[in-house]
Amino acid sequence: MKSLDEMPLGSKAKVKQISKNASVRRRLMDMGVVPGVEIEIKGKAPLGDPIEILLRGYKLTLRKNEAANIIVE
């Protein structure tokens, strides 16, 4: 298992958990990032921040520090 910000471009993963001490945990869950959902990395900025992901049929852009709180497998 690793965090979402470590995943390479084009890879797919399943959300395992969201860090309990994340300040954006509630907001991520409201946007559909919940355990069990499949995520695909669609794009990254040149320095890796932000990250564009595809989940549940829509694209979502996350900052690298937000993506670091999402543990995937």
mmJSON file of the N, C-alpha and C atoms, coordinates in Angstrom:
{"data_MODEL":{"atom_site":{
"group_PDB":["ATOM","ATOM","ATOM","ATOM","ATOM","ATOM","ATOM","ATOM","ATOM","ATOM","ATOM","ATOM","ATOM","ATOM","ATOM","ATOM","ATOM","ATOM","ATOM","ATOM","ATOM","ATOM","ATOM","ATOM","ATOM","ATOM","ATOM","ATOM","ATOM","ATOM","ATOM","ATOM","ATOM","ATOM","ATOM","ATOM","ATOM","ATOM","ATOM","ATOM","ATOM","ATOM","ATOM","ATOM","ATOM","ATOM","ATOM","ATOM","ATOM","ATOM","ATOM","ATOM","ATOM","ATOM","ATOM","ATOM","ATOM","ATOM","ATOM","ATOM","ATOM","ATOM","ATOM","ATOM","ATOM","ATOM","ATOM","ATOM","ATOM","ATOM","ATOM","ATOM","ATOM","ATOM","ATOM","ATOM","ATOM","ATOM","ATOM","ATOM","ATOM","ATOM","ATOM","ATOM","ATOM","ATOM","ATOM","ATOM","ATOM","ATOM","ATOM","ATOM","ATOM","ATOM","ATOM","ATOM","ATOM","ATOM","ATOM","ATOM","ATOM","ATOM","ATOM","ATOM","ATOM","ATOM","ATOM","ATOM","ATOM","ATOM","ATOM","ATOM","ATOM","ATOM","ATOM","ATOM","ATOM","ATOM","ATOM","ATOM","ATOM","ATOM","ATOM","ATOM","ATOM","ATOM","ATOM","ATOM","ATOM","ATOM","ATOM","ATOM","ATOM","ATOM","ATOM","ATOM","ATOM","ATOM","ATOM","ATOM","ATOM","ATOM","ATOM","ATOM","ATOM","ATOM","ATOM","ATOM","ATOM","ATOM","ATOM","ATOM","ATOM","ATOM","ATOM","ATOM","ATOM","ATOM","ATOM","ATOM","ATOM","ATOM","ATOM","ATOM","ATOM","ATOM","ATOM","ATOM","ATOM","ATOM","ATOM","ATOM","ATOM","ATOM","ATOM","ATOM","ATOM","ATOM","ATOM","ATOM","ATOM","ATOM","ATOM","ATOM","ATOM","ATOM","ATOM","ATOM","ATOM","ATOM","ATOM","ATOM","ATOM","ATOM","ATOM","ATOM","ATOM","ATOM","ATOM","ATOM","ATOM","ATOM","ATOM","ATOM","ATOM","ATOM","ATOM","ATOM","ATOM","ATOM","ATOM","ATOM","ATOM","ATOM","ATOM","ATOM","ATOM","ATOM","ATOM"],
"id":[1,2,3,4,5,6,7,8,9,10,11,12,13,14,15,16,17,18,19,20,21,22,23,24,25,26,27,28,29,30,31,32,33,34,35,36,37,38,39,40,41,42,43,44,45,46,47,48,49,50,51,52,53,54,55,56,57,58,59,60,61,62,63,64,65,66,67,68,69,70,71,72,73,74,75,76,77,78,79,80,81,82,83,84,85,86,87,88,89,90,91,92,93,94,95,96,97,98,99,100,101,102,103,104,105,106,107,108,109,110,111,112,113,114,115,116,117,118,119,120,121,122,123,124,125,126,127,128,129,130,131,132,133,134,135,136,137,138,139,140,141,142,143,144,145,146,147,148,149,150,151,152,153,154,155,156,157,158,159,160,161,162,163,164,165,166,167,168,169,170,171,172,173,174,175,176,177,178,179,180,181,182,183,184,185,186,187,188,189,190,191,192,193,194,195,196,197,198,199,200,201,202,203,204,205,206,207,208,209,210,211,212,213,214,215,216,217,218,219],
"type_symbol":["N","C","C","N","C","C","N","C","C","N","C","C","N","C","C","N","C","C","N","C","C","N","C","C","N","C","C","N","C","C","N","C","C","N","C","C","N","C","C","N","C","C","N","C","C","N","C","C","N","C","C","N","C","C","N","C","C","N","C","C","N","C","C","N","C","C","N","C","C","N","C","C","N","C","C","N","C","C","N","C","C","N","C","C","N","C","C","N","C","C","N","C","C","N","C","C","N","C","C","N","C","C","N","C","C","N","C","C","N","C","C","N","C","C","N","C","C","N","C","C","N","C","C","N","C","C","N","C","C","N","C","C","N","C","C","N","C","C","N","C","C","N","C","C","N","C","C","N","C","C","N","C","C","N","C","C","N","C","C","N","C","C","N","C","C","N","C","C","N","C","C","N","C","C","N","C","C","N","C","C","N","C","C","N","C","C","N","C","C","N","C","C","N","C","C","N","C","C","N","C","C","N","C","C","N","C","C","N","C","C","N","C","C","N","C","C","N","C","C"],
"label_atom_id":["N","CA","C","N","CA","C","N","CA","C","N","CA","C","N","CA","C","N","CA","C","N","CA","C","N","CA","C","N","CA","C","N","CA","C","N","CA","C","N","CA","C","N","CA","C","N","CA","C","N","CA","C","N","CA","C","N","CA","C","N","CA","C","N","CA","C","N","CA","C","N","CA","C","N","CA","C","N","CA","C","N","CA","C","N","CA","C","N","CA","C","N","CA","C","N","CA","C","N","CA","C","N","CA","C","N","CA","C","N","CA","C","N","CA","C","N","CA","C","N","CA","C","N","CA","C","N","CA","C","N","CA","C","N","CA","C","N","CA","C","N","CA","C","N","CA","C","N","CA","C","N","CA","C","N","CA","C","N","CA","C","N","CA","C","N","CA","C","N","CA","C","N","CA","C","N","CA","C","N","CA","C","N","CA","C","N","CA","C","N","CA","C","N","CA","C","N","CA","C","N","CA","C","N","CA","C","N","CA","C","N","CA","C","N","CA","C","N","CA","C","N","CA","C","N","CA","C","N","CA","C","N","CA","C","N","CA","C","N","CA","C","N","CA","C","N","CA","C","N","CA","C","N","CA","C"],
"label_alt_id":[null,null,null,null,null,null,null,null,null,null,null,null,null,null,null,null,null,null,null,null,null,null,null,null,null,null,null,null,null,null,null,null,null,null,null,null,null,null,null,null,null,null,null,null,null,null,null,null,null,null,null,null,null,null,null,null,null,null,null,null,null,null,null,null,null,null,null,null,null,null,null,null,null,null,null,null,null,null,null,null,null,null,null,null,null,null,null,null,null,null,null,null,null,null,null,null,null,null,null,null,null,null,null,null,null,null,null,null,null,null,null,null,null,null,null,null,null,null,null,null,null,null,null,null,null,null,null,null,null,null,null,null,null,null,null,null,null,null,null,null,null,null,null,null,null,null,null,null,null,null,null,null,null,null,null,null,null,null,null,null,null,null,null,null,null,null,null,null,null,null,null,null,null,null,null,null,null,null,null,null,null,null,null,null,null,null,null,null,null,null,null,null,null,null,null,null,null,null,null,null,null,null,null,null,null,null,null,null,null,null,null,null,null,null,null,null,null,null,null],
"label_comp_id":["MET","MET","MET","LYS","LYS","LYS","SER","SER","SER","LEU","LEU","LEU","ASP","ASP","ASP","GLU","GLU","GLU","MET","MET","MET","PRO","PRO","PRO","LEU","LEU","LEU","GLY","GLY","GLY","SER","SER","SER","LYS","LYS","LYS","ALA","ALA","ALA","LYS","LYS","LYS","VAL","VAL","VAL","LYS","LYS","LYS","GLN","GLN","GLN","ILE","ILE","ILE","SER","SER","SER","LYS","LYS","LYS","ASN","ASN","ASN","ALA","ALA","ALA","SER","SER","SER","VAL","VAL","VAL","ARG","ARG","ARG","ARG","ARG","ARG","ARG","ARG","ARG","LEU","LEU","LEU","MET","MET","MET","ASP","ASP","ASP","MET","MET","MET","GLY","GLY","GLY","VAL","VAL","VAL","VAL","VAL","VAL","PRO","PRO","PRO","GLY","GLY","GLY","VAL","VAL","VAL","GLU","GLU","GLU","ILE","ILE","ILE","GLU","GLU","GLU","ILE","ILE","ILE","LYS","LYS","LYS","GLY","GLY","GLY","LYS","LYS","LYS","ALA","ALA","ALA","PRO","PRO","PRO","LEU","LEU","LEU","GLY","GLY","GLY","ASP","ASP","ASP","PRO","PRO","PRO","ILE","ILE","ILE","GLU","GLU","GLU","ILE","ILE","ILE","LEU","LEU","LEU","LEU","LEU","LEU","ARG","ARG","ARG","GLY","GLY","GLY","TYR","TYR","TYR","LYS","LYS","LYS","LEU","LEU","LEU","THR","THR","THR","LEU","LEU","LEU","ARG","ARG","ARG","LYS","LYS","LYS","ASN","ASN","ASN","GLU","GLU","GLU","ALA","ALA","ALA","ALA","ALA","ALA","ASN","ASN","ASN","ILE","ILE","ILE","ILE","ILE","ILE","VAL","VAL","VAL","GLU","GLU","GLU"],
"label_asym_id":["A","A","A","A","A","A","A","A","A","A","A","A","A","A","A","A","A","A","A","A","A","A","A","A","A","A","A","A","A","A","A","A","A","A","A","A","A","A","A","A","A","A","A","A","A","A","A","A","A","A","A","A","A","A","A","A","A","A","A","A","A","A","A","A","A","A","A","A","A","A","A","A","A","A","A","A","A","A","A","A","A","A","A","A","A","A","A","A","A","A","A","A","A","A","A","A","A","A","A","A","A","A","A","A","A","A","A","A","A","A","A","A","A","A","A","A","A","A","A","A","A","A","A","A","A","A","A","A","A","A","A","A","A","A","A","A","A","A","A","A","A","A","A","A","A","A","A","A","A","A","A","A","A","A","A","A","A","A","A","A","A","A","A","A","A","A","A","A","A","A","A","A","A","A","A","A","A","A","A","A","A","A","A","A","A","A","A","A","A","A","A","A","A","A","A","A","A","A","A","A","A","A","A","A","A","A","A","A","A","A","A","A","A","A","A","A","A","A","A"],
"label_entity_id":["1","1","1","1","1","1","1","1","1","1","1","1","1","1","1","1","1","1","1","1","1","1","1","1","1","1","1","1","1","1","1","1","1","1","1","1","1","1","1","1","1","1","1","1","1","1","1","1","1","1","1","1","1","1","1","1","1","1","1","1","1","1","1","1","1","1","1","1","1","1","1","1","1","1","1","1","1","1","1","1","1","1","1","1","1","1","1","1","1","1","1","1","1","1","1","1","1","1","1","1","1","1","1","1","1","1","1","1","1","1","1","1","1","1","1","1","1","1","1","1","1","1","1","1","1","1","1","1","1","1","1","1","1","1","1","1","1","1","1","1","1","1","1","1","1","1","1","1","1","1","1","1","1","1","1","1","1","1","1","1","1","1","1","1","1","1","1","1","1","1","1","1","1","1","1","1","1","1","1","1","1","1","1","1","1","1","1","1","1","1","1","1","1","1","1","1","1","1","1","1","1","1","1","1","1","1","1","1","1","1","1","1","1","1","1","1","1","1","1"],
"label_seq_id":[1,1,1,2,2,2,3,3,3,4,4,4,5,5,5,6,6,6,7,7,7,8,8,8,9,9,9,10,10,10,11,11,11,12,12,12,13,13,13,14,14,14,15,15,15,16,16,16,17,17,17,18,18,18,19,19,19,20,20,20,21,21,21,22,22,22,23,23,23,24,24,24,25,25,25,26,26,26,27,27,27,28,28,28,29,29,29,30,30,30,31,31,31,32,32,32,33,33,33,34,34,34,35,35,35,36,36,36,37,37,37,38,38,38,39,39,39,40,40,40,41,41,41,42,42,42,43,43,43,44,44,44,45,45,45,46,46,46,47,47,47,48,48,48,49,49,49,50,50,50,51,51,51,52,52,52,53,53,53,54,54,54,55,55,55,56,56,56,57,57,57,58,58,58,59,59,59,60,60,60,61,61,61,62,62,62,63,63,63,64,64,64,65,65,65,66,66,66,67,67,67,68,68,68,69,69,69,70,70,70,71,71,71,72,72,72,73,73,73],
"pdbx_PDB_ins_code":[null,null,null,null,null,null,null,null,null,null,null,null,null,null,null,null,null,null,null,null,null,null,null,null,null,null,null,null,null,null,null,null,null,null,null,null,null,null,null,null,null,null,null,null,null,null,null,null,null,null,null,null,null,null,null,null,null,null,null,null,null,null,null,null,null,null,null,null,null,null,null,null,null,null,null,null,null,null,null,null,null,null,null,null,null,null,null,null,null,null,null,null,null,null,null,null,null,null,null,null,null,null,null,null,null,null,null,null,null,null,null,null,null,null,null,null,null,null,null,null,null,null,null,null,null,null,null,null,null,null,null,null,null,null,null,null,null,null,null,null,null,null,null,null,null,null,null,null,null,null,null,null,null,null,null,null,null,null,null,null,null,null,null,null,null,null,null,null,null,null,null,null,null,null,null,null,null,null,null,null,null,null,null,null,null,null,null,null,null,null,null,null,null,null,null,null,null,null,null,null,null,null,null,null,null,null,null,null,null,null,null,null,null,null,null,null,null,null,null],
"Cartn_x":[0.834,0.0,0.88,0.428,1.142,0.15,0.639,-0.26,-0.502,-1.592,-2.01,-0.99,-0.302,0.668,1.9,2.118,3.258,2.944,1.691,1.28,1.712,2.173,2.578,1.374,1.603,0.573,-0.018,-1.33,-2.009,-2.327,-1.867,-2.115,-3.492,-3.987,-5.278,-5.061,-5.895,-5.775,-7.135,-7.232,-8.447,-8.119,-9.004,-8.797,-8.936,-7.932,-7.943,-8.426,-7.882,-8.3,-7.857,-8.436,-8.03,-7.484,-6.331,-5.685,-6.637,-6.708,-7.646,-7.303,-6.037,-5.658,-5.639,-6.153,-6.193,-7.238,-6.842,-7.772,-8.838,-8.59,-9.532,-10.299,-10.227,-10.868,-12.357,-13.092,-14.535,-14.815,-14.037,-14.235,-13.952,-12.89,-12.577,-13.699,-14.216,-15.301,-16.567,-16.844,-18.003,-17.882,-16.647,-16.414,-16.376,-16.583,-16.658,-15.416,-14.389,-13.175,-13.408,-13.91,-14.222,-13.546,-13.31,-12.693,-13.481,-12.745,-13.347,-13.518,-13.481,-13.691,-12.4,-12.558,-11.411,-11.048,-9.741,-9.212,-8.185,-8.182,-7.167,-6.462,-5.141,-4.361,-4.369,-5.024,-5.169,-4.132,-3.623,-2.653,-1.93,-0.734,0.057,0.727,0.831,1.566,3.055,3.872,5.295,6.013,5.651,6.294,5.48,4.428,3.639,2.508,2.282,1.223,0.495,-0.754,-1.737,-1.774,-2.629,-2.824,-4.278,-4.506,-5.861,-6.206,-7.326,-7.747,-9.143,-9.439,-10.761,-11.385,-12.549,-13.271,-14.754,-15.496,-16.951,-17.44,-16.645,-17.066,-16.776,-16.082,-15.722,-14.259,-13.708,-12.32,-12.257,-11.287,-11.091,-9.618,-9.343,-7.961,-7.663,-6.574,-6.168,-4.76,-4.513,-3.151,-2.363,-1.051,-0.193,-0.323,-0.437,-0.559,-1.907,-2.951,-4.238,-4.157,-3.521,-3.373,-2.51,-1.599,-0.73,-1.513,-2.7,-3.541,-4.408,-4.402,-5.22,-4.332,-4.609,-3.835,-4.555,-3.798,-4.374,-3.633,-4.278,-3.621,-3.794],
"Cartn_y":[-1.183,0.0,1.248,2.254,3.532,4.662,5.869,7.012,7.373,8.059,8.394,9.276,10.14,11.029,10.291,9.043,8.245,7.415,7.378,6.561,7.202,6.398,6.95,7.311,8.154,8.594,7.403,7.343,6.269,5.04,4.99,3.805,3.852,2.678,2.547,1.934,2.331,1.819,1.876,1.175,1.181,1.853,2.754,3.465,2.482,2.437,1.579,2.356,3.565,4.393,5.829,6.727,8.122,8.368,8.977,9.227,9.897,9.369,9.875,11.274,11.656,12.983,14.021,13.672,14.603,15.686,16.93,18.04,18.1,17.471,17.501,16.186,15.32,13.997,14.094,14.927,15.06,15.558,16.539,17.098,16.053,15.259,14.201,13.174,12.804,11.814,12.373,13.65,14.283,14.306,14.341,14.35,12.946,11.922,10.558,9.721,10.265,9.5,8.737,7.527,6.675,5.316,4.578,3.254,2.353,1.694,0.779,1.35,2.663,3.267,3.161,2.933,2.832,4.211,4.472,5.765,5.523,6.401,6.36,7.719,7.706,8.936,9.392,10.517,11.009,12.054,12.804,13.837,14.357,14.878,15.502,16.731,17.763,18.953,18.607,19.415,19.098,18.845,19.536,19.31,18.379,17.777,16.811,17.402,18.691,19.33,20.319,20.149,19.193,17.893,16.976,15.665,15.562,15.129,14.952,13.467,13.128,11.735,11.577,10.366,10.023,9.04,9.383,8.477,8.681,7.594,7.623,8.427,8.425,9.084,10.567,11.145,12.559,12.764,13.878,14.203,15.12,14.862,15.622,15.992,17.226,17.68,17.88,17.271,17.339,17.892,18.614,19.038,17.827,17.897,16.78,16.438,17.444,17.164,16.533,16.809,16.138,14.688,14.464,13.114,12.229,12.836,12.061,11.43,11.936,11.397,10.224,9.918,8.839,7.616,6.541,5.306,4.38,3.874,3.028,1.696,0.726,-0.569,-0.951],
"Cartn_z":[0.0,0.0,0.0,-0.734,-0.752,-0.919,-0.78,-0.879,-2.347,-2.595,-3.951,-4.663,-3.939,-4.584,-5.104,-4.7,-5.154,-6.393,-6.81,-7.948,-9.259,-10.242,-11.541,-12.408,-13.375,-14.31,-15.054,-15.166,-15.888,-15.065,-13.832,-13.012,-12.37,-12.024,-11.361,-9.988,-9.046,-7.687,-7.003,-5.902,-5.095,-3.764,-3.341,-2.076,-0.923,-0.073,1.105,2.316,2.518,3.644,3.43,4.209,4.236,5.631,5.702,6.989,7.971,9.167,10.167,10.653,10.594,11.06,9.942,8.776,7.646,7.89,7.696,7.911,6.814,5.675,4.559,4.417,5.402,5.345,4.989,5.683,5.455,4.043,3.582,2.24,1.162,1.343,0.38,0.323,1.468,1.502,0.862,1.041,0.414,-1.105,-1.607,-3.058,-3.648,-2.828,-3.339,-3.136,-2.501,-2.229,-0.929,-1.076,0.077,-0.121,0.949,0.809,-0.152,-1.048,-2.007,-3.398,-3.562,-4.881,-5.703,-7.015,-7.911,-8.436,-8.497,-8.934,-10.03,-11.035,-12.081,-12.117,-12.172,-12.251,-13.71,-13.992,-15.36,-15.733,-14.763,-15.091,-13.865,-14.12,-13.06,-13.643,-12.84,-13.257,-13.301,-13.973,-14.094,-12.763,-11.721,-10.429,-9.533,-10.086,-9.337,-8.515,-8.605,-7.817,-8.704,-9.02,-8.511,-9.303,-8.84,-9.449,-9.892,-11.132,-11.635,-11.604,-10.967,-10.881,-11.48,-11.909,-12.422,-11.453,-10.924,-10.049,-10.247,-10.209,-10.344,-11.553,-12.632,-13.861,-13.943,-12.986,-13.084,-12.698,-13.182,-12.89,-11.68,-10.819,-9.598,-9.513,-9.169,-9.025,-7.55,-7.096,-5.69,-5.579,-4.527,-4.209,-3.74,-3.885,-3.519,-2.032,-1.168,0.269,0.61,-0.177,0.018,-0.446,-1.597,-2.144,-1.25,-0.5,0.395,1.536,1.823,2.901,2.44,1.151,0.608,0.399,1.125,1.022,0.038,-0.952,-1.999,-2.074,-2.762,-2.999,-4.453],
"occupancy":[1.0,1.0,1.0,1.0,1.0,1.0,1.0,1.0,1.0,1.0,1.0,1.0,1.0,1.0,1.0,1.0,1.0,1.0,1.0,1.0,1.0,1.0,1.0,1.0,1.0,1.0,1.0,1.0,1.0,1.0,1.0,1.0,1.0,1.0,1.0,1.0,1.0,1.0,1.0,1.0,1.0,1.0,1.0,1.0,1.0,1.0,1.0,1.0,1.0,1.0,1.0,1.0,1.0,1.0,1.0,1.0,1.0,1.0,1.0,1.0,1.0,1.0,1.0,1.0,1.0,1.0,1.0,1.0,1.0,1.0,1.0,1.0,1.0,1.0,1.0,1.0,1.0,1.0,1.0,1.0,1.0,1.0,1.0,1.0,1.0,1.0,1.0,1.0,1.0,1.0,1.0,1.0,1.0,1.0,1.0,1.0,1.0,1.0,1.0,1.0,1.0,1.0,1.0,1.0,1.0,1.0,1.0,1.0,1.0,1.0,1.0,1.0,1.0,1.0,1.0,1.0,1.0,1.0,1.0,1.0,1.0,1.0,1.0,1.0,1.0,1.0,1.0,1.0,1.0,1.0,1.0,1.0,1.0,1.0,1.0,1.0,1.0,1.0,1.0,1.0,1.0,1.0,1.0,1.0,1.0,1.0,1.0,1.0,1.0,1.0,1.0,1.0,1.0,1.0,1.0,1.0,1.0,1.0,1.0,1.0,1.0,1.0,1.0,1.0,1.0,1.0,1.0,1.0,1.0,1.0,1.0,1.0,1.0,1.0,1.0,1.0,1.0,1.0,1.0,1.0,1.0,1.0,1.0,1.0,1.0,1.0,1.0,1.0,1.0,1.0,1.0,1.0,1.0,1.0,1.0,1.0,1.0,1.0,1.0,1.0,1.0,1.0,1.0,1.0,1.0,1.0,1.0,1.0,1.0,1.0,1.0,1.0,1.0,1.0,1.0,1.0,1.0,1.0,1.0],
"B_iso_or_equiv":[0.0,0.0,0.0,0.0,0.0,0.0,0.0,0.0,0.0,0.0,0.0,0.0,0.0,0.0,0.0,0.0,0.0,0.0,0.0,0.0,0.0,0.0,0.0,0.0,0.0,0.0,0.0,0.0,0.0,0.0,0.0,0.0,0.0,0.0,0.0,0.0,0.0,0.0,0.0,0.0,0.0,0.0,0.0,0.0,0.0,0.0,0.0,0.0,0.0,0.0,0.0,0.0,0.0,0.0,0.0,0.0,0.0,0.0,0.0,0.0,0.0,0.0,0.0,0.0,0.0,0.0,0.0,0.0,0.0,0.0,0.0,0.0,0.0,0.0,0.0,0.0,0.0,0.0,0.0,0.0,0.0,0.0,0.0,0.0,0.0,0.0,0.0,0.0,0.0,0.0,0.0,0.0,0.0,0.0,0.0,0.0,0.0,0.0,0.0,0.0,0.0,0.0,0.0,0.0,0.0,0.0,0.0,0.0,0.0,0.0,0.0,0.0,0.0,0.0,0.0,0.0,0.0,0.0,0.0,0.0,0.0,0.0,0.0,0.0,0.0,0.0,0.0,0.0,0.0,0.0,0.0,0.0,0.0,0.0,0.0,0.0,0.0,0.0,0.0,0.0,0.0,0.0,0.0,0.0,0.0,0.0,0.0,0.0,0.0,0.0,0.0,0.0,0.0,0.0,0.0,0.0,0.0,0.0,0.0,0.0,0.0,0.0,0.0,0.0,0.0,0.0,0.0,0.0,0.0,0.0,0.0,0.0,0.0,0.0,0.0,0.0,0.0,0.0,0.0,0.0,0.0,0.0,0.0,0.0,0.0,0.0,0.0,0.0,0.0,0.0,0.0,0.0,0.0,0.0,0.0,0.0,0.0,0.0,0.0,0.0,0.0,0.0,0.0,0.0,0.0,0.0,0.0,0.0,0.0,0.0,0.0,0.0,0.0,0.0,0.0,0.0,0.0,0.0,0.0],
"pdbx_formal_charge":[null,null,null,null,null,null,null,null,null,null,null,null,null,null,null,null,null,null,null,null,null,null,null,null,null,null,null,null,null,null,null,null,null,null,null,null,null,null,null,null,null,null,null,null,null,null,null,null,null,null,null,null,null,null,null,null,null,null,null,null,null,null,null,null,null,null,null,null,null,null,null,null,null,null,null,null,null,null,null,null,null,null,null,null,null,null,null,null,null,null,null,null,null,null,null,null,null,null,null,null,null,null,null,null,null,null,null,null,null,null,null,null,null,null,null,null,null,null,null,null,null,null,null,null,null,null,null,null,null,null,null,null,null,null,null,null,null,null,null,null,null,null,null,null,null,null,null,null,null,null,null,null,null,null,null,null,null,null,null,null,null,null,null,null,null,null,null,null,null,null,null,null,null,null,null,null,null,null,null,null,null,null,null,null,null,null,null,null,null,null,null,null,null,null,null,null,null,null,null,null,null,null,null,null,null,null,null,null,null,null,null,null,null,null,null,null,null,null,null],
"auth_seq_id":[1,1,1,2,2,2,3,3,3,4,4,4,5,5,5,6,6,6,7,7,7,8,8,8,9,9,9,10,10,10,11,11,11,12,12,12,13,13,13,14,14,14,15,15,15,16,16,16,17,17,17,18,18,18,19,19,19,20,20,20,21,21,21,22,22,22,23,23,23,24,24,24,25,25,25,26,26,26,27,27,27,28,28,28,29,29,29,30,30,30,31,31,31,32,32,32,33,33,33,34,34,34,35,35,35,36,36,36,37,37,37,38,38,38,39,39,39,40,40,40,41,41,41,42,42,42,43,43,43,44,44,44,45,45,45,46,46,46,47,47,47,48,48,48,49,49,49,50,50,50,51,51,51,52,52,52,53,53,53,54,54,54,55,55,55,56,56,56,57,57,57,58,58,58,59,59,59,60,60,60,61,61,61,62,62,62,63,63,63,64,64,64,65,65,65,66,66,66,67,67,67,68,68,68,69,69,69,70,70,70,71,71,71,72,72,72,73,73,73],
"auth_comp_id":["MET","MET","MET","LYS","LYS","LYS","SER","SER","SER","LEU","LEU","LEU","ASP","ASP","ASP","GLU","GLU","GLU","MET","MET","MET","PRO","PRO","PRO","LEU","LEU","LEU","GLY","GLY","GLY","SER","SER","SER","LYS","LYS","LYS","ALA","ALA","ALA","LYS","LYS","LYS","VAL","VAL","VAL","LYS","LYS","LYS","GLN","GLN","GLN","ILE","ILE","ILE","SER","SER","SER","LYS","LYS","LYS","ASN","ASN","ASN","ALA","ALA","ALA","SER","SER","SER","VAL","VAL","VAL","ARG","ARG","ARG","ARG","ARG","ARG","ARG","ARG","ARG","LEU","LEU","LEU","MET","MET","MET","ASP","ASP","ASP","MET","MET","MET","GLY","GLY","GLY","VAL","VAL","VAL","VAL","VAL","VAL","PRO","PRO","PRO","GLY","GLY","GLY","VAL","VAL","VAL","GLU","GLU","GLU","ILE","ILE","ILE","GLU","GLU","GLU","ILE","ILE","ILE","LYS","LYS","LYS","GLY","GLY","GLY","LYS","LYS","LYS","ALA","ALA","ALA","PRO","PRO","PRO","LEU","LEU","LEU","GLY","GLY","GLY","ASP","ASP","ASP","PRO","PRO","PRO","ILE","ILE","ILE","GLU","GLU","GLU","ILE","ILE","ILE","LEU","LEU","LEU","LEU","LEU","LEU","ARG","ARG","ARG","GLY","GLY","GLY","TYR","TYR","TYR","LYS","LYS","LYS","LEU","LEU","LEU","THR","THR","THR","LEU","LEU","LEU","ARG","ARG","ARG","LYS","LYS","LYS","ASN","ASN","ASN","GLU","GLU","GLU","ALA","ALA","ALA","ALA","ALA","ALA","ASN","ASN","ASN","ILE","ILE","ILE","ILE","ILE","ILE","VAL","VAL","VAL","GLU","GLU","GLU"],
"auth_asym_id":["A","A","A","A","A","A","A","A","A","A","A","A","A","A","A","A","A","A","A","A","A","A","A","A","A","A","A","A","A","A","A","A","A","A","A","A","A","A","A","A","A","A","A","A","A","A","A","A","A","A","A","A","A","A","A","A","A","A","A","A","A","A","A","A","A","A","A","A","A","A","A","A","A","A","A","A","A","A","A","A","A","A","A","A","A","A","A","A","A","A","A","A","A","A","A","A","A","A","A","A","A","A","A","A","A","A","A","A","A","A","A","A","A","A","A","A","A","A","A","A","A","A","A","A","A","A","A","A","A","A","A","A","A","A","A","A","A","A","A","A","A","A","A","A","A","A","A","A","A","A","A","A","A","A","A","A","A","A","A","A","A","A","A","A","A","A","A","A","A","A","A","A","A","A","A","A","A","A","A","A","A","A","A","A","A","A","A","A","A","A","A","A","A","A","A","A","A","A","A","A","A","A","A","A","A","A","A","A","A","A","A","A","A","A","A","A","A","A","A"],
"auth_atom_id":["N","CA","C","N","CA","C","N","CA","C","N","CA","C","N","CA","C","N","CA","C","N","CA","C","N","CA","C","N","CA","C","N","CA","C","N","CA","C","N","CA","C","N","CA","C","N","CA","C","N","CA","C","N","CA","C","N","CA","C","N","CA","C","N","CA","C","N","CA","C","N","CA","C","N","CA","C","N","CA","C","N","CA","C","N","CA","C","N","CA","C","N","CA","C","N","CA","C","N","CA","C","N","CA","C","N","CA","C","N","CA","C","N","CA","C","N","CA","C","N","CA","C","N","CA","C","N","CA","C","N","CA","C","N","CA","C","N","CA","C","N","CA","C","N","CA","C","N","CA","C","N","CA","C","N","CA","C","N","CA","C","N","CA","C","N","CA","C","N","CA","C","N","CA","C","N","CA","C","N","CA","C","N","CA","C","N","CA","C","N","CA","C","N","CA","C","N","CA","C","N","CA","C","N","CA","C","N","CA","C","N","CA","C","N","CA","C","N","CA","C","N","CA","C","N","CA","C","N","CA","C","N","CA","C","N","CA","C","N","CA","C","N","CA","C","N","CA","C","N","CA","C","N","CA","C"],
"pdbx_PDB_model_num":[1,1,1,1,1,1,1,1,1,1,1,1,1,1,1,1,1,1,1,1,1,1,1,1,1,1,1,1,1,1,1,1,1,1,1,1,1,1,1,1,1,1,1,1,1,1,1,1,1,1,1,1,1,1,1,1,1,1,1,1,1,1,1,1,1,1,1,1,1,1,1,1,1,1,1,1,1,1,1,1,1,1,1,1,1,1,1,1,1,1,1,1,1,1,1,1,1,1,1,1,1,1,1,1,1,1,1,1,1,1,1,1,1,1,1,1,1,1,1,1,1,1,1,1,1,1,1,1,1,1,1,1,1,1,1,1,1,1,1,1,1,1,1,1,1,1,1,1,1,1,1,1,1,1,1,1,1,1,1,1,1,1,1,1,1,1,1,1,1,1,1,1,1,1,1,1,1,1,1,1,1,1,1,1,1,1,1,1,1,1,1,1,1,1,1,1,1,1,1,1,1,1,1,1,1,1,1,1,1,1,1,1,1,1,1,1,1,1,1]
}}}
